[in-house]
Structure formats: structure tokens, C-alpha cells
């Protein structure tokens, strides 16, 4: 395993842990429960895409991997905007 593969594996673990922590934290807040559930799924999917990247060797190929990564980033940015609007 080369250095980039090790980094992506650690990054995958990080995003999956973030997803679990966001889910657990959102269970404590009725106001953010649904948004937390949605964003936690996207964090875990983003971690999964890093595992897929280890085996494919690049984040842009195959195209479904690129589409998954783009979807995750778009959804997480949208969740961030919704969270910010709720917090105001």
C-alpha cells in the first residue's frame, strides 16, 4: 500500500466517524434530528467513496466514483447552508 492509499484509508475512516458522531449528536437535538440524519448518511457515503478511490487509484475514475464524490460534496454543502439558516 502506497502513501496515498494509506491517506485515503485514514480519510475514509475519518469521514465515517464524523458521520456516526453527527448522527449521535443529532439524536440529542429535536430541532436538528432530520438534518443530522441526512448529513450523516452523506458523510458515510463520502467515506465509502474514499475506500473506492483506494481501489480505483484516482478520484475521477471511474465516472460513477466522480459522480458519487460530487453528489456527496454538493449534499454536504447544502446541509451546511440549511444548518446555518436554522441556527439564525
SVG drawing of the C-alpha trace seen along z (x, -y; Angstrom):
<svg xmlns="http://www.w3.org/2000/svg" viewBox="-37 -35 41 37">
<polyline fill="none" stroke="black" stroke-width="0.4" points="0.0,0.0 1.5,-3.3 1.2,-6.6 -1.8,-7.9 -3.7,-4.7 -2.9,-4.9 -4.0,-8.5 -7.3,-7.7 -8.0,-4.8 -7.5,-7.1 -9.6,-9.8 -12.4,-7.2 -12.3,-6.2 -12.4,-9.9 -15.4,-10.7 -17.3,-7.6 -16.5,-8.5 -17.7,-12.1 -20.9,-10.6 -21.5,-8.4 -20.8,-11.4 -23.1,-13.7 -25.9,-11.1 -25.4,-10.5 -25.3,-14.3 -28.4,-14.9 -30.3,-12.3 -30.0,-14.7 -31.5,-17.7 -35.0,-17.5 -34.5,-20.6 -31.6,-19.2 -32.6,-15.5 -33.6,-15.1 -30.8,-17.3 -28.3,-15.3 -29.6,-12.0 -29.4,-13.2 -25.9,-14.7 -24.6,-11.6 -25.6,-9.4 -23.7,-11.7 -20.6,-11.7 -20.6,-7.9 -21.0,-7.8 -18.1,-10.2 -16.0,-7.8 -17.1,-4.9 -16.0,-6.9 -12.5,-7.2 -12.4,-3.4 -13.5,-3.1 -10.8,-5.6 -8.1,-3.4 -9.0,-0.6 -9.5,-2.7 -6.4,-4.8 -8.0,-8.1 -11.0,-10.2 -12.1,-11.0 -12.3,-7.5 -14.4,-5.5 -17.1,-8.2 -19.5,-6.8 -16.9,-7.4 -16.6,-11.0 -20.4,-11.3 -20.6,-10.0 -18.0,-12.3 -19.6,-15.3 -23.0,-14.3 -21.6,-14.0 -19.9,-17.4 -23.0,-19.1 -25.3,-17.5 -22.9,-18.3 -22.6,-21.9 -26.4,-22.1 -26.7,-20.6 -24.3,-23.2 -26.4,-26.0 -29.6,-24.6 -27.9,-24.2 -26.7,-27.8 -30.2,-29.0 -31.7,-27.0 -29.1,-28.4 -30.0,-32.1"/>
</svg>
